[in-house]
């Protein structure tokens, strides 16, 4: 007998098996494991308990439980309350830092969560309910679906712990932005990107922001800008000017004046561009700014003068083309005065 083939008459009923059982696990799986997986796939619409598997496969309950768990570990079976990987899982905790929610980044911007999605997270995680309740207490107001969506995205999507989000809420309230969830969300997004994701880092950043806000009034006084609270973007640029580029307030005020000369509205990106240029050229004092502006003005005047004369910057001056004489001009002139050229009579042709 050379081999065996399937009897077509046997197809009175069919059990479909994943090819991975044969291709990957047939050599490694034991008899109990093979019996259990055949039993499980024979009735795929019904959960299979270890007791039932033991009875149908002729195994002890312990052997059946171990066999089913073997296939669960291989990803071919799921526990009765377990969801497959193709379904959207609940936010998982990182393996290395279980005290922090997972940080997940995607190219697409996260969309606002629906009410049913928020409600599902409230059921799944008591921590989310605590976040909403405590945020209302910190902000001194109730929060609706939109605000809840923003806070939940900071937690689930951008990975900020609850205590860090609540620290932002507390800071927003003390600076008159309790009703501005956009501000809270913007600060949270910036913190997530910079990995300010512990209460210690949050406290350090808040102390830094307090310093920035305390100096904001000085900036308003120096520039005549109406006093108020800076936006998150303005505060971020302001902190760079002060703490990274180390500009004194007098120089920042001069950059503000430069902006005012060239734009109709207040533009912090324009001020930042001016200061970035000065920083690149090592201009750090009002005197250095004055020298830089003087050099720039002189350069502009020279360019205008050259343009008005039709000057071609690419053309070389005439003297650059002059070559040294190959003869003595003085001697030639003297010879021309004293010598009489001889006329030579042409001969006949």
C-alpha positions in Angstrom: 0.0 0.0 0.0 1.5 3.3 -1.1 -0.6 5.8 0.7 -4.0 6.9 1.9 -6.6 9.3 0.6 -9.7 10.8 1.9 -12.9 8.9 1.4 -15.4 11.3 -0.2 -18.2 9.5 1.5 -16.8 10.7 4.9 -17.9 14.3 4.1 -21.2 14.0 5.9 -20.0 16.7 8.2 -17.0 19.0 8.1 -14.8 20.4 10.9 -12.7 23.3 9.7 -9.3 23.7 11.2 -6.7 26.5 11.0 -3.8 25.4 8.8 -1.4 26.6 11.6 -2.4 23.5 13.6 -0.9 21.3 11.0 1.9 23.5 9.7 3.2 24.9 13.0 2.0 22.8 16.0 1.5 19.2 14.8 5.0 18.1 15.8 5.0 19.9 19.1 1.5 19.4 20.4 0.8 16.3 22.5 -2.1 13.9 22.2 -4.1 15.7 24.8 -3.6 19.0 23.1 -4.7 17.6 19.7 -7.7 16.0 21.1 -8.8 19.2 22.9 -8.3 21.4 19.8 -10.3 19.0 17.6 -13.1 19.0 20.1 -13.1 22.8 20.3 -13.2 23.3 16.5 -15.9 20.6 16.0 -18.5 22.9 17.6 -17.0 26.5 17.0 -20.1 28.4 18.0 -20.2 27.0 21.6 -17.7 27.6 24.4 -16.0 24.5 25.5 -15.4 24.0 29.3 -12.5 21.9 30.6 -15.0 19.5 32.2 -16.8 18.9 28.9 -13.5 18.6 27.0 -12.4 16.0 29.6 -15.5 14.0 29.1 -15.5 14.1 25.3 -11.8 13.5 24.9 -11.2 10.9 27.6 -8.9 13.2 29.6 -8.8 14.2 33.2 -10.2 17.7 34.0 -6.6 18.8 34.8 -5.3 17.5 31.4 -8.2 19.1 29.5 -7.7 22.4 31.3 -3.9 22.4 30.5 -4.6 21.4 26.9 -7.1 24.2 26.3 -4.8 26.7 27.9 -2.0 25.6 25.6 -4.0 26.6 22.6 -5.1 29.8 24.2 -1.4 30.6 24.6 -0.9 29.9 20.9 -3.7 32.4 20.0 -6.1 29.8 18.6 -8.5 29.8 21.5 -9.9 32.6 23.6 -11.3 32.6 27.1 -15.0 33.0 27.1 -14.8 36.7 28.3 -11.8 37.5 26.1 -12.1 39.6 22.9 -10.2 38.8 19.7 -7.3 41.0 18.7 -9.3 42.2 15.6 -11.8 44.0 17.9 -10.9 47.3 19.5 -9.3 46.4 22.9 -9.7 48.4 26.0 -6.6 50.7 26.7 -3.8 48.4 28.0 -1.2 49.2 30.6 2.4 49.2 29.4 4.4 46.1 30.5 7.4 48.0 31.8 5.5 50.8 33.6 2.1 49.4 34.7 1.3 52.6 36.6 1.1 54.6 33.3 -1.6 54.3 30.6 -0.3 53.2 27.2 0.8 56.1 25.0 -0.4 55.5 21.4 0.4 57.8 18.6 -1.1 57.7 15.1 -0.6 59.9 12.1 -4.3 60.8 12.0 -5.6 63.2 14.6 -7.9 61.5 17.1 -11.6 62.3 16.6 -14.0 63.4 19.3 -15.4 60.5 21.2 -19.1 59.8 21.1 -21.3 59.6 24.2 -21.6 55.8 24.0 -17.8 55.5 23.8 -17.4 57.6 26.9 -20.0 55.6 28.7 -18.3 52.4 27.8 -15.0 53.6 29.2 -16.7 54.7 32.4 -18.0 51.1 32.8 -14.6 49.6 32.0 -12.4 51.8 34.2 -13.3 53.4 37.5 -10.2 55.6 37.0 -12.0 57.4 34.2 -15.0 58.1 36.5 -12.6 59.5 39.1 -11.0 61.7 36.4 -14.3 63.2 35.4 -15.5 63.8 39.0 -12.2 65.3 40.2 -11.8 67.4 37.1 -15.2 69.0 37.8 -14.1 69.7 41.4 -10.8 71.2 40.3 -12.4 73.4 37.6 -15.4 74.4 39.7 -18.0 73.5 37.0 -19.7 70.5 35.4 -18.1 69.1 32.3 -20.1 67.9 29.3 -19.5 65.4 26.6 -17.0 67.6 24.7 -14.9 68.2 27.8 -15.1 64.6 28.8 -13.9 63.6 25.3 -10.9 65.9 25.6 -9.9 64.6 29.0 -10.3 61.0 27.9 -8.3 61.5 24.8 -5.4 63.0 26.9 -5.6 59.9 29.1 -6.3 57.1 26.6 -4.7 58.3 23.4 -1.9 60.6 24.6 -1.0 58.6 27.7 -1.2 61.2 30.4 -1.9 59.8 33.9 -5.0 61.0 35.7 -3.0 62.9 38.3 -1.1 64.9 35.6 -4.3 65.8 33.8 -5.8 67.0 37.1 -2.7 69.1 37.8 -3.3 70.9 34.4 -6.9 71.5 35.4 -5.9 73.0 38.7 -3.4 75.2 37.0 -6.0 76.3 34.5 -8.4 77.3 37.2 -5.9 79.3 39.2 -5.1 81.3 36.0 -8.6 82.1 34.9 -8.9 79.4 32.3 -11.3 76.9 34.0 -13.8 77.3 31.2 -11.2 76.9 28.5 -10.9 73.2 27.8 -9.0 74.0 24.6 -6.2 75.5 26.7 -6.2 72.4 28.9 -6.1 70.1 25.9 -3.3 72.1 24.2 -1.1 72.0 27.3 -1.8 68.3 27.8 -0.9 67.6 24.2 2.4 69.5 24.6 3.2 67.7 27.8 2.6 64.3 26.2 5.0 65.1 23.4 7.6 66.2 25.9 6.9 63.2 28.1 5.9 65.3 31.1 4.0 62.2 32.4 4.7 62.0 36.1 3.5 64.2 38.9 7.1 65.2 39.7 7.7 66.4 36.1 4.3 68.1 36.2 5.2 70.0 39.4 8.5 71.1 37.8 6.8 72.3 34.6 4.1 74.1 36.6 6.8 76.0 38.6 8.4 77.0 35.3 5.1 78.2 33.9 4.5 80.2 37.1 7.8 81.9 36.5 6.8 82.6 32.9 3.5 84.1 33.9 5.0 86.3 36.5 7.3 87.8 33.9 4.5 88.2 31.4 3.3 91.3 33.2 6.8 92.8 32.9 6.7 92.1 29.1 3.3 93.8 28.8 4.6 96.9 30.7 7.7 97.1 28.5 5.8 96.8 25.2 2.5 98.5 26.1 0.6 95.2 25.3 -2.7 94.9 27.0 -2.3 92.9 30.2 -3.9 89.5 30.3 -3.0 85.8 30.3 -0.8 84.5 27.5 -2.1 81.6 25.4 -0.4 78.3 25.6 1.5 79.0 22.3 2.5 82.5 23.5 3.7 81.2 26.8 5.8 78.5 25.1 7.5 81.0 22.8 8.0 83.4 25.7 9.7 80.7 27.8 12.1 80.0 24.9 13.1 83.6 24.6 13.7 83.9 28.4 15.0 80.5 29.4 16.7 79.0 26.3 17.9 82.0 24.5 18.4 84.1 27.7 17.3 87.4 26.2 16.7 90.3 28.7 13.3 91.9 28.6 14.7 95.0 27.0 15.8 93.1 24.0 12.5 91.2 23.7 10.8 94.7 23.8 13.0 95.8 20.9 11.9 92.8 18.9 8.3 93.7 19.7 9.0 97.2 18.3 10.5 95.7 15.2 7.4 93.6 14.7 5.2 96.7 15.2 7.0 98.5 12.4 6.3 95.7 9.9 2.9 94.2 10.8 -0.5 95.7 11.6 -1.4 93.1 14.2 0.6 91.6 17.1 2.4 88.5 15.7 4.4 86.4 18.2 5.8 84.2 15.3 7.2 87.5 13.8 8.8 88.4 17.1 10.2 84.9 17.4 11.7 85.2 13.9 13.5 88.4 14.9 14.8 87.0 18.1 15.9 83.8 16.4 18.0 85.9 14.0 19.5 87.9 16.8 20.2 84.7 18.8 21.9 83.2 15.8 24.2 86.2 15.4 25.0 86.5 19.1 23.0 89.8 19.6 22.0 89.8 23.3 22.0 93.4 24.5 20.2 96.6 23.4 23.6 98.0 22.3 24.3 95.0 20.1 20.8 95.4 18.6 21.5 99.0 17.8 24.7 98.0 16.1 23.0 95.3 14.1 20.2 97.6 13.0 22.8 100.2 12.0 24.7 97.7 9.9 21.5 96.5 8.3 20.4 100.1 7.5 23.8 100.9 5.9 23.6 97.7 3.8 20.2 98.7 2.6 21.3 102.2 1.6 24.3 100.8 -0.3 22.1 98.4 -2.1 19.7 101.2 -3.0 22.5 103.4 -4.2 24.0 100.8 -6.4 20.6 100.0 -7.9 20.0 103.6 -8.7 23.3 103.9 -10.6 22.4 100.9 -12.7 25.3 99.0 -11.1 25.7 95.5 -12.2 26.9 93.6 -9.2 28.2 90.8 -11.4 30.4 93.0 -13.6 34.0 93.6 -12.8 35.3 97.2 -12.4 37.3 98.4 -15.5 40.5 98.5 -13.6 40.3 94.8 -13.0 40.6 94.3 -16.7 43.7 96.6 -17.1 46.9 94.7 -18.1 50.4 96.0 -17.5 51.9 97.8 -20.5 54.4 95.8 -22.6 56.3 98.9 -23.6 57.6 102.2 -22.2 55.0 104.9 -23.0 57.3 107.9 -22.1 60.0 106.6 -24.3 57.6 106.0 -27.2 56.3 109.6 -26.9 59.8 111.1 -26.9 60.8 109.0 -30.0 57.7 110.2 -31.8 58.6 113.9 -31.3 62.3 113.6 -32.3 62.2 111.0 -35.1 61.1 111.7 -38.6 59.8 108.7 -40.4 61.6 107.9 -43.7 59.6 107.6 -46.8 60.5 104.6 -48.9 59.7 104.8 -52.5 57.9 101.7 -53.7 59.4 99.9 -56.6 57.6 99.0 -59.7 55.8 95.8 -59.7 
